[in-house]
Amino acid sequence: MGWFDDNFIPALDGVAYGLLLFVVAAGLTLAFGSGGVLNLAHGTLYAFAAYTATAVADGSWVGLALAVLAGIGAGAAGGGVLAALTAPIAGRGHMAQAMLTFGVALVGSDLLTTTFGKDDPQVPVPGALEEPVSILGHNYPGYRLAFIVVAVVLGFGGWYVLSRTRVGAAVRASVDDPEMLAAGGISPARVRTGVLIAAGALAGLAGGLGAPIIGPSTSVANTVLLQSLLVVVIGGLGSVGGALLAAILVGEVQTLGVTLMPDLAPYLLFATMAVMLIARTARFGPTGSRV
């Protein structure tokens, strides 16, 4: 029980952190797996939304709601801009998309630093959410616990929309059989634009809700993007369940790694990714087919 008591809070922090990465990674995998765009500016959308939410939040419930809505709006607007920028190079492959969106990320990071400064602002939350909640004899921040619940609901909702609705069917068809989709009277290009806006909105939602957890900073865009890419790589592109499990794994490795092995913590995530990729290759083969 001693080890459990000592590491219960870091482990729960890992769940909250992982679920935040899951929401971000869901938008990243949606943009790439369903929209066909390798978006290296996704972390910048998160940072943009987090800074926007910080500017709106005032510690009240109304302020929190407005902060989340502002984050979603900022992310969706950024997704729309990326859709317009990447449309002319849609047929040039992912390298061109990566270079373009990386350039957007660099410009966006400079604009955020110029606009908001280099200080890391604190994001106020309603007083009721600042109160600790007792879990198995441990006090845990109420806001993080509430975020865990909201993130689980969002994950289930996203899975349902993609798997059980006509909207999800149209999104999947835009990748698998765009000609058939167009024959049915639905423009694949419009679906792609909608997917990128939705992916940006997810990044914005994560930024609005996650700002009190991973607050705005000059490095948050790169951190969120890198760790979200790890989630996508470990979990498998297009797999909501895989992304969820991978996100929890990444969150636990990050938080418990800092607690238990602080000197090795920077390398643990990449070691975990290497182990998972080797295990997947051994099981399914280099082409992804089961061996």
Salt bridges, closest charged atoms under 4 A:
ASP5 OD1 - HIS138 NE2 3.43
ASP13 OD1 - ARG144 NH1 3.15
